[in-house]
Structure formats: C-alpha cells, structure tokens
Amino acid sequence: MPIIRIIDRPDDTPFEQTRDLVDEEMRAKLSAGELGTAVRFFHPGSPTELQMFEMMVPPDALIDQHAHDEDEIIYVVEGELHLGRRVLASGASVHIPGNTLYSFRAGPAGLRFLNFRAHQDNTYLTRDEFVVRRSASAAPR
C-alpha cells in the first residue's frame, strides 16, 4: 500500500553544506560557488519515488555548466536565478530536460530554490563529461 509522507515542519530538516556531502571525486568537479551551496532533502526519492530538495546558493555564486540524466523543475523561493539573459525571481520556475547542459548564477541577495525530479537522480555531468558522453553516443557503430 502506498505511504503518504508529510513534511510539515521543514525547519526540522536542516541544511547541509554541499562540500560536506560529496566525495572527493565530486568535490574536484564542483566550483567554489557550488561547494558553497547548502541543501536539504525533503523527499530523497528512489528509482520509483519523486525527489524534492531545497538549495541555498550564496550571493552571486556561479553554478558551472553541467547536466543531469533526468528532467528537473526548479522553483525559485527567494532571491534571483540568472539563467542566461533571463532573471527568474521568487515564484518563477524553469523546466530543464535531462541531458541538457546549463549553468546559472545566483542574484546579489543569493538564491533559494526547490528542485523536483520524477525520481532520485544524483547524476552531475560537467561540461567536459557531457561532451565526451555525447560524442560517444553519436559515434557510428
């Protein structure tokens, strides 16, 4: 039988520094801006369950170009998300299809957003890894 999971006291779920959650290999991939973020998982997801987490990004921090395997929706809670020439403020959202290379910058007051995915996805491909994977999949067989 399905289980209903309720998070009614979000402050009981503390933020953790990204730099403390990732292994050494991932730490080497991430920029200072990315390592300075904080995250808290409300619904960690699984191969069959939805994932939702909240991120806090320091003022003006740059999140380098990267991609994930799965689609995601980012919902801006506070601050600004600078995506190319677009500035997304509180209440705005963006759908990013899986295997899409993107980057963004937090606004001058920082950024807090919710990230939704159809199931657990912890993939993170740097621009270089994305290009190599794309080339390998496009190579004739």
Contacts in CASP RR format, 6 or more apart in sequence:
PFRMAT RR
TARGET T0000
AUTHOR 0000-0000-0000
METHOD contacts of the structure
MODEL  1
MPIIRIIDRPDDTPFEQTRDLVDEEMRAKLSAGELGTAVRFFHPGSPTEL
QMFEMMVPPDALIDQHAHDEDEIIYVVEGELHLGRRVLASGASVHIPGNT
LYSFRAGPAGLRFLNFRAHQDNTYLTRDEFVVRRSASAAPR
5 43 0 8 1.000
7 13 0 8 1.000
7 42 0 8 1.000
7 43 0 8 1.000
10 40 0 8 1.000
10 42 0 8 1.000
10 54 0 8 1.000
13 40 0 8 1.000
13 41 0 8 1.000
13 42 0 8 1.000
14 40 0 8 1.000
15 38 0 8 1.000
15 39 0 8 1.000
15 40 0 8 1.000
15 54 0 8 1.000
15 56 0 8 1.000
16 38 0 8 1.000
16 39 0 8 1.000
16 40 0 8 1.000
17 35 0 8 1.000
17 36 0 8 1.000
17 37 0 8 1.000
17 38 0 8 1.000
18 30 0 8 1.000
18 34 0 8 1.000
18 35 0 8 1.000
18 36 0 8 1.000
18 37 0 8 1.000
18 38 0 8 1.000
18 39 0 8 1.000
19 27 0 8 1.000
19 30 0 8 1.000
19 35 0 8 1.000
19 36 0 8 1.000
21 39 0 8 1.000
22 30 0 8 1.000
26 124 0 8 1.000
27 35 0 8 1.000
29 124 0 8 1.000
29 126 0 8 1.000
30 64 0 8 1.000
31 62 0 8 1.000
31 63 0 8 1.000
31 64 0 8 1.000
32 61 0 8 1.000
33 57 0 8 1.000
33 58 0 8 1.000
33 61 0 8 1.000
33 62 0 8 1.000
33 63 0 8 1.000
34 61 0 8 1.000
34 63 0 8 1.000
34 64 0 8 1.000
36 57 0 8 1.000
36 58 0 8 1.000
36 61 0 8 1.000
37 55 0 8 1.000
37 56 0 8 1.000
37 57 0 8 1.000
37 58 0 8 1.000
37 61 0 8 1.000
37 63 0 8 1.000
38 55 0 8 1.000
38 56 0 8 1.000
39 53 0 8 1.000
39 54 0 8 1.000
39 55 0 8 1.000
39 56 0 8 1.000
40 53 0 8 1.000
40 54 0 8 1.000
41 51 0 8 1.000
41 52 0 8 1.000
41 53 0 8 1.000
42 52 0 8 1.000
42 53 0 8 1.000
42 54 0 8 1.000
43 49 0 8 1.000
43 50 0 8 1.000
43 51 0 8 1.000
43 52 0 8 1.000
43 53 0 8 1.000
44 51 0 8 1.000
44 53 0 8 1.000
44 120 0 8 1.000
45 51 0 8 1.000
45 117 0 8 1.000
45 119 0 8 1.000
45 120 0 8 1.000
46 119 0 8 1.000
46 120 0 8 1.000
47 119 0 8 1.000
47 120 0 8 1.000
48 119 0 8 1.000
49 119 0 8 1.000
49 120 0 8 1.000
50 116 0 8 1.000
50 117 0 8 1.000
50 118 0 8 1.000
50 119 0 8 1.000
51 115 0 8 1.000
51 116 0 8 1.000
51 117 0 8 1.000
51 118 0 8 1.000
51 119 0 8 1.000
51 120 0 8 1.000
51 121 0 8 1.000
52 114 0 8 1.000
52 115 0 8 1.000
52 116 0 8 1.000
52 117 0 8 1.000
53 114 0 8 1.000
53 115 0 8 1.000
54 77 0 8 1.000
54 112 0 8 1.000
54 113 0 8 1.000
54 114 0 8 1.000
54 115 0 8 1.000
55 111 0 8 1.000
55 112 0 8 1.000
55 113 0 8 1.000
55 115 0 8 1.000
56 110 0 8 1.000
56 111 0 8 1.000
56 112 0 8 1.000
57 63 0 8 1.000
57 106 0 8 1.000
57 110 0 8 1.000
57 111 0 8 1.000
57 112 0 8 1.000
57 113 0 8 1.000
58 106 0 8 1.000
58 110 0 8 1.000
59 106 0 8 1.000
59 107 0 8 1.000
59 108 0 8 1.000
59 109 0 8 1.000
59 110 0 8 1.000
60 105 0 8 1.000
60 106 0 8 1.000
60 107 0 8 1.000
60 108 0 8 1.000
60 110 0 8 1.000
61 105 0 8 1.000
61 106 0 8 1.000
61 110 0 8 1.000
61 111 0 8 1.000
62 103 0 8 1.000
62 104 0 8 1.000
62 105 0 8 1.000
63 103 0 8 1.000
63 104 0 8 1.000
63 105 0 8 1.000
63 106 0 8 1.000
64 103 0 8 1.000
64 126 0 8 1.000
64 127 0 8 1.000
65 101 0 8 1.000
65 102 0 8 1.000
65 103 0 8 1.000
65 126 0 8 1.000
65 127 0 8 1.000
65 130 0 8 1.000
66 101 0 8 1.000
66 102 0 8 1.000
66 103 0 8 1.000
66 124 0 8 1.000
66 125 0 8 1.000
66 126 0 8 1.000
66 127 0 8 1.000
66 130 0 8 1.000
67 98 0 8 1.000
67 99 0 8 1.000
67 100 0 8 1.000
67 101 0 8 1.000
67 102 0 8 1.000
67 123 0 8 1.000
67 125 0 8 1.000
67 130 0 8 1.000
68 96 0 8 1.000
68 98 0 8 1.000
68 99 0 8 1.000
68 117 0 8 1.000
68 121 0 8 1.000
68 123 0 8 1.000
68 124 0 8 1.000
68 125 0 8 1.000
69 98 0 8 1.000
69 99 0 8 1.000
69 121 0 8 1.000
69 123 0 8 1.000
70 98 0 8 1.000
70 117 0 8 1.000
70 118 0 8 1.000
70 119 0 8 1.000
70 121 0 8 1.000
70 123 0 8 1.000
71 95 0 8 1.000
71 96 0 8 1.000
71 97 0 8 1.000
71 98 0 8 1.000
71 117 0 8 1.000
71 118 0 8 1.000
72 95 0 8 1.000
72 96 0 8 1.000
72 98 0 8 1.000
72 115 0 8 1.000
72 116 0 8 1.000
72 117 0 8 1.000
72 121 0 8 1.000
73 93 0 8 1.000
73 94 0 8 1.000
73 95 0 8 1.000
73 96 0 8 1.000
73 115 0 8 1.000
73 116 0 8 1.000
73 117 0 8 1.000
74 81 0 8 1.000
74 93 0 8 1.000
74 94 0 8 1.000
74 96 0 8 1.000
74 113 0 8 1.000
74 114 0 8 1.000
74 115 0 8 1.000
75 91 0 8 1.000
75 92 0 8 1.000
75 93 0 8 1.000
75 113 0 8 1.000
75 114 0 8 1.000
75 115 0 8 1.000
75 116 0 8 1.000
76 88 0 8 1.000
76 89 0 8 1.000
76 90 0 8 1.000
76 91 0 8 1.000
76 92 0 8 1.000
76 93 0 8 1.000
76 111 0 8 1.000
76 112 0 8 1.000
76 113 0 8 1.000
77 90 0 8 1.000
77 91 0 8 1.000
77 112 0 8 1.000
77 113 0 8 1.000
77 114 0 8 1.000
78 90 0 8 1.000
78 109 0 8 1.000
78 110 0 8 1.000
78 111 0 8 1.000
78 112 0 8 1.000
79 89 0 8 1.000
79 90 0 8 1.000
79 106 0 8 1.000
79 107 0 8 1.000
79 109 0 8 1.000
79 110 0 8 1.000
79 111 0 8 1.000
79 112 0 8 1.000
80 87 0 8 1.000
80 88 0 8 1.000
80 89 0 8 1.000
80 106 0 8 1.000
80 107 0 8 1.000
80 108 0 8 1.000
80 109 0 8 1.000
80 110 0 8 1.000
80 111 0 8 1.000
81 87 0 8 1.000
81 88 0 8 1.000
81 92 0 8 1.000
81 94 0 8 1.000
81 104 0 8 1.000
81 105 0 8 1.000
81 106 0 8 1.000
81 107 0 8 1.000
81 111 0 8 1.000
81 113 0 8 1.000
82 88 0 8 1.000
82 104 0 8 1.000
82 105 0 8 1.000
82 106 0 8 1.000
82 107 0 8 1.000
83 94 0 8 1.000
83 102 0 8 1.000
83 104 0 8 1.000
84 104 0 8 1.000
87 107 0 8 1.000
88 94 0 8 1.000
96 102 0 8 1.000
99 130 0 8 1.000
101 127 0 8 1.000
101 130 0 8 1.000
125 133 0 8 1.000
END
